Amino acid sequence: MAKLKAAFEAAVAASKQLPEKPDNQTLLKIYSLYKQATEGDVEGKRPGFTDLVGRAKYDAWAAVKGKSTDDAMQDYVDLIESLK
């Protein structure tokens, strides 16, 4: 577990220094896996239709609902590695 957490934290740092900015779908996947790994399942109401960014983030996070913290961390690490 400690090894995975260290790899996750390294991937978070690496995500800020990617060679090029990922497309929006990839950014949403990064966001959703990070939130799932650090906070667990999404809670609260879905933002209204006027908040397009908030709604997209909410939907992306809701799509990984039920994924364990460890699985979310591993998927995040794998995704960031694939973008390097």
Secondary structure, DSSP 8 states (H G I E B T S, - for coil): -HHHHHHHHHHHHHHTT-SS---HHHHHHHHHHHHHHHH-S--S----TT-HHHHHHHHHHHHTTT--HHHHHHHHHHHHHHH-
